[in-house]
Amino acid sequence: MTSASSSVFADDCVGRVDLFNTITGVQSNTEYLYGLFSSVAQLNTTQLIGVPIGASIQSLAIQGHIVSASISMPMFYRTVAYTLPVQIDVWISFNDRLKIQSYDATFRRLPEALAYLIPKLAPEMSKELNRTYTASNVSDLVSLQVARDICTVSEEYCTGDNQQYSSYDSCTQFVLHNVTFGQIWQADQNTGICRYFQKNVVVFRPDEYCANIGPSGGSTCIDHDYVNATTDFPFASDLVTVNSSYPSNATKGLSDEAIDELTKVSLEVIYPTTVAFYSIPTIIYFFLLYVSGKFSEAVLGHFSQVFCSLSLEHQRNTVTYVLNTFWTLVALIVQLIAFPMLLERYTMFNIDLLHVATILVSGLYIFELTYRPTMRWSLIIHHICTLLAIIFLQIVLQVTSHPAIAAAGLIWLFQATTEQSVFVGLFMYRLQYPKSIVKPTLQFAAVQSFIFKMGFATYLVVWWGIKLASDHTTFDIALSTVLVILISLLMSTQMHAPPLLSYITAKI
């Protein structure tokens, strides 16, 4: 609990719990939300705080980085072997690293829960205190137990510079007679119940928390103004859905209508089919394609006399061989990293990698269609069919959220990203490399391309048959139909490639 870092909380995490008010920093949040209950679990006496033994979500809403949930959490009281359900409502904001940036939590019906619980605990408390239990002395028993627990912790951990009371007796005297015990809603006020909750975190940092259980109340067990506590907003940004958190100075002076419209803009959910969406990475990628094309032209023009002697059409064909080799290799590497999807290990990272690979291939094909003066009809059909397949798979994945469709898209793309040998062979052929190198390269490319394309096409059909053929929604039927049509068209165009490579090889 002494660590200053956490896999759950951001370093600057701010939490607000109605029992403790505001908790700032990763260490304090860890100590209160985890350490408090772990301390209770180590105690052998009857406590007002139980130990969580599970949780069930009763309601949940997720919008971007904001999560709202109502959680039923059973709290176990070991000394009486009783479990009390407690309901917690919480709003959570996550940062880009999926750590909790801020949260706002409320215990629902907690006064009622405590009133229901105490009569079940009081008989056991009376035994521990060696007092007689009657229905009329329940409050006294609870007060004595609370004072004993607070003062035991104070005597053990609050020593030296952290000492709060001159003796155990002076501690109990203060807790029982000099400060109000308080209701549960006063757990962050100058009360005995506040010190009772705080004593559970003293063990972690006595120098930080001892004052909270002492006469001064430290920084926590002090009286708060209701209006200030209610209107104070401790969070850096609003807990308002995705991208709709505006600093107060950004909306100052704006009309309510303008703020409503800004909220609508921020709440817009972006889909692959969203028209009013400007994808900066995609624009940058197209710019990189342009730059890499011009760079290839300049390098080839400077170092290759053969390239300079070629017609414009063949020069651009040669440049596309370079671009295709490089960018399909990048896409292939991205796909291989996302390969665990084919083992049904779906993660957000892998799905994002699939989207990156589709952008790389789609952008490359569109650039090639516009850059090359002329193209064979089979290649045009191949590129268009691939683009249509990617678009359709993206739409179906958006609508159905079926993870097997993402895996199908990954398999599909392998047909487009495993042809580097073809591009290298054609590049060397066009620049008149030695026949002893070009001929075996093209022969290998013809066989390798055919095997890979047929292999991944077969894999795709098998995957579809196992994972998707049993679904019969409208989109599933449409996907199956389009899949058959596009595979047939692609196979017809791809069957044209090996004979063409063989023809070129025979000419050498």
N, C-alpha and C positions, 0 to 999 in steps of 0.2 A: 504493500500500500504506500510505500515511500517513494515509488517511482514517479518521476515528473512527466512521463510519457504514457500513452495509452493507445491500445488498438481500437478503443470504443469512442473516446472523447477527443475532440480537437484540443490543441494546446490552450486556446483562448475560449474554451467552452463556457457558456453561461446558462445556468439552469435556475428555474424558479419552481419551488415546491411549496404548496400552501402551508405545510408544516414548518418549513425552515426558511421561508422567504427565498432570497437570492443566494445561489452558490456559484462562485466564480473560480475558473481555473480547472485544469485537468486533475490536479491532485485532490483538491477539495471535493470535486464531484465524485471521484473514485472512492474517496473515504466515506462520503455520506451514502452513496447509493449501493456500494458493495461492502465497505468496511463496517458500516453500522449493523447490518444484518449478520455479518460474520462474527462480530463481537457478541451479539445476542446468542448466537448458536453455541458459544463457548461457555455460557453461564449456566450454573446449576440451580439458580433460583427462579422463581416465577416472575416473568416479565410482562409488561403491557404490550411489548412489541413481539410479534411472532417471527418465525423464520419462513421465508417464501419456499414453497416446495413444488412450485410449478406455475404455470400461467396459461390462460386461454383467452384468445382474442374474441371479444364479443362484437366489435365493429372496427372497421379499418378503412381508411381512405388514403390513397397515395397520389400525389400530384407533383411530379418533378422531384425536387429535393425535400418536399414537405410531407410528413407522415402524421396522420391523426388517428389515434386508436383509443378504444376503451377496452381495458384489460381486467379480467377477473383473476385475482391472484390469491390462492389459498395460503393462509398463514398458519403455521403449525406451532402449537404451544406444548412443548414436550412434557412439562411437569404435570399437566392435566390431561395429556393425550387428546387434545382437542384441536380441530382445524376450523378456522374462521375465514370465510371468503371475504376478500376486500376488493373493491372495484376502484380502478385508477384510470382517469382520463388524461391523456397526454398528447401534446403537440410536439413534434420533433423536426428540427431542421438539420439536414446533413450537408457537409461540405463536399467538394469535388473528390475527396479521398474516401468518401463514405464514412466519415467520422461525424459524431454528433457535434454540431456547432452550437446549437441552443435547444432548449426544451422547456416546456411549460406544463407542469403536472399538478393534478388535483386529486385528492382522495375523496371519492364520492360517499356520502352518508357516513363519514367517519365518526361524528358524535354519536350517532345511533349505533354504530358497530361497537364502540367502546362501552356504551351503556348496556348493550347486550352481552358483552364479553366479561365485564368486571364481576358480576355475580358468579360466573363460572370459575374465576380465578381466586376470588376472595377466600374460599375455604382452604385452599392450598397455601395461600399467603399466611393465613392465621397459624397454620402448623409451623411454617418456617419462622414466624415471629414469636412462637410460643404464646399466642393470644387466643382468647376464646372467640369463636366466630358466631355472630348473630346477624340477623338481617338488618339491624339498626346500626351496626358499627362497620359496615363495608367501607365507607369513605375513610374512616380512621385507619383501617387496615391498609388501604391503598396508599394513603399518605405516609404511613410508617415505612412501608416497603419501598416507596419512591425515595424517601429520605435516606434509608439504609443503603440503597444501591448507589445513590449519588455520592454519599460520604465515603463509602468503601472505595470507590474509584478515586476520589479526591485524596484520600490517605495514601493510596498505593502509587499513584502516578503524578500527583501535583505536589512535588517536593522541591526544596531549594528555592530558586528564583520563581518557580511556578506555584508555590504554596498559596492556597486561598483561605484556609481556615487554620486557626491556632490549634485546633484539636478536632477529633471526631465528634465530640459532644457539641462543640460550638457550631459545627457544620449542621448537625441534625436540628439544633436549636434554630438556626437561621432558616433552613428549608421548611421546618414545620410551623414556625411562628413569625418570622420576619418577612416572609414573602408569600404572596397568594399562591395556592396550589394551581388554580387556573383550570379552565375548560380546555378541551382538546384544540379548539380553534385558536387558543392563546399559546400554542406551542412555539411561537417565535416572539413571545412577549417576556416581560420581567416576571416570570412565574416559576413555580416548582416543576411543572410539567415540561417546560422548555429545558430546564437544566437536566431533567431526566432523559430527554432525547439526546442532548448534547454529550452526556457522559459516555455514550457508546462509541464516540469517535476520539475521545481523549487519549486512548491508548496509542493511537497512530502518531499524533503530534501534540504532546502535552503543552509545549510552549505556545502552540497556536490555539488550543481549545480549553485549557484549564480555566482561563478567565471566564469562559462561557458558563461554567458551573459554579463559579465563585460569587461572592456578594455583588460585584459590579455587573455581572451578566455578560461581561466582555462585549463583543461586537454583535452578538446575536440575541441574547436573552435580555433585551431592553424594550421598553415600550415604544410602539410605532404609531404614528398618526395614520388613521384609517384612510383618509383622502390621499395622503402621499403614497401609502403602500399600494393603493388601488390604481392610482394614475401613473405611478412610476413605471417606466418601460426599460428594463435593464438590457434588452437585446440590441445588438448592433443593427439588425434589420428586422422587418416585420416577419411574423410567421404566417405569411400569406402566399400560398401556392407558388408555382414555378415562375421565377423571374419577375414576380410582381412586387417585390420588396423595394420600396423607394425610400431613400433617406428623407427625413422630414424637410430638409432645406431644398430638396429637388422639387417638391410639390407645393412649396410655400407660395401662396398667392394665386394658385390655380383654382378654377371653379370646380365644383363637384362633378359637373358633366365631363370636364377635361380629365379629371382623375379617373372617372369611370371608364373613359375611352382608353386611357393609358393602361388601365388594368386589363381591359379586353385584349389589347395588343400583347401584353406580357403573358396572359393566360392562354394565348393561342397555342394549340398543340401542333407541332410540325410533323407532317407525314411526308413520305416520298412523293406523294401526289399534290402536296401543297404548292399552289402557283406562286403566291406572294412570299417566297422564301429565297433568300440570297445566300447560297452556299459558298462561303469564302474559300474553304479548302478546295472545292471543285474549280473555282475560278483560278486559284493559284496553280492547280494541276494543269489546266489548259494553257496557262502562261508558261509553265515548265515544258510542256510539249512543244510549244512554239519556240522557246529558247533552245531546247535540245535539238530541234530540227534545224534551226539556223546554225547552231554550233557544229552539228554533223556536216552540214553543207560546207561550212568554212574549212573544217579540218580536212575533209575529203578533197575539196578543191585545192587545198594547199599542198597536200602530200601525194595525191594520186593523179597522174597524167591521164590514166584510163578514165577516171571519173570525169575529168574535164572534157574528154572527147565524146562522152555520152550525150544523147539527146536529153532535153529537159524531162521527158517522161521517164527515161531510164535513170536519170539522176535522182529524181524524186522517189522512184521505186527503191533505189539503193538506200536512200536515207531512211525510208520506212522500214527497211530490213534492220537497220541499226536500232531505230526506236522500238520496233517490235521485240527485238532480242532483249533489250534492256528492260523495258517496262513490263513485258510479260514475265520476265525473271523476277522482278520486284513483286508482281502480283502472285507469282507462284510461291515465293518465300512467305508472303502474308498468308496464303492459303495453308501452307504447311504448318505454320504456327497455330492456325485455327483448326487443324486436323482433328483434335480431340472431339469436335462436334460429331464426327462420324462414329465415334464411340459413345455418343449420346451424353457427352460431358459438356452440357450447354452452360456457357457463362456469358455475361454481358460483354466481356473483352473479346471472346471469340465471335459473337454476333457482330460486334463493331468491326472486327477484322474482315468479316465477310463483306460488309458494306464497303469497306475500303477497297477490297479486291474488285468488287463490281464497278466501282467508280474508275479504277485504273483501267480495266478492260474496256468499259463503255467509252471513256474519254479517248482512249487510244484508237478505237474503231471509228469514232466520229471524226477524229483528226485525220485518220488515213483516208476516209471517204471524201473529205474536202481537200486534202493536200495532194493526192495523186491525180494527175490529169485524166487517166483512164485506168479502169480496172476490169478484170475478167468478170463476166456475169456471175459465175459460180462464187467468186470471192465476195461480190456485192451481196448476193443472197445470203451467204454465210454470215457476214457481218450484221446484216439487218435482222436475220433470224436470231442471232445471239443477243442483239440489243432488245428485241421484242421479248425474248425469253426472260432476260434479266428484269425488264420492266414488269412483266406479268407476275413473275415470282415475287417481286417486291410488293406489288399490290396485294397478292393473295396472302403473303406473310403479314402485311399490315392488317388485313381484315380478319384473318382467322387466328393469327398468333400461334400457328402450329409449328413447333420447333423442327419437326421433320422436314418442313419446307425449306428452312434455312440450310439444313444439311444437304437437301437436294440441290439447292443453288450452289453450294460449295462443290459438289460433285460435277455439276454442269460446267462450272468455270474451268475445271481441270482440262477440258477439251480445248479451251482457248489459251491456256497458259503452259502448255507442254510442247510447243512447236519451235523452240529455240534452234534446234538443229536444222530445221527447214530454212529459217531466216539466215542462219550463218552460211549454209550451203549456197543459197541464192545470192547472198552478198558476195561470196568468193567467186561465184560463176560470173556475176555481172562485172566484177573488177578484174576478170581474167587471171585469177590465181592459177598456179600450176595444176594441170589436169590430174596429176597423181594425188593431189589433195582434194580437189573439187569433186571428182567422180566418186570416191568412197564416202565422202561426206554426204552427198546427195543420195547415194544408195542407202546409207544408214538412215537418213532423214525420212525417206519414203517408207521404209519398214517401221521405224519408230513412230512416226506420225500415225500411220494406219493402226498399229497395235494400240497405242494410247487412246486414240479417238474411239475405236471400237470397244476398248476395255471400259472406258469411263461411261460410254453410252449404255453398255450392258449393265454396269454398276448402277447407273441412274434408274434404269428400268426395274432392276431387282429391288432397289431401295424403295421405289414407288410402290411396287407390288407388296412389299412387306409392311411398310409404314403408312402408306397413304391410300392404297386401293380400297381399303375397307370403309373409308369415310365417304359419305354420299350427300354432303350438302351441295348447294348450288355451286359454290366456288370450287369444291373438290371435283365435281363433274367437269366444270370448265377447265380446271387445271389439267385434269387427265386428258381432255380433248386437245387442248393446246399443246400439251406435252407430246402427244403422239404426232401431231401435225408438224411441230417444229423439229422434232427428232428426225422425222422422215425427210424433211427438207435439208436439214444439216447433213444427214448421212448421204443424201444424193450429191450435195456439193463436195463433201469430204471424200467421197469415192472418186471424185474427179482429180484430187490432188496427187495421190500416189502415181497414177498413170502419167500425169504431167511431169512429175519429177523424174520418172523413169525415161520419159521421152527426152528431157533435157540431158539426162545422163548418157543416153544413147548417142546424142549429138556430139558429145565431148570426144 
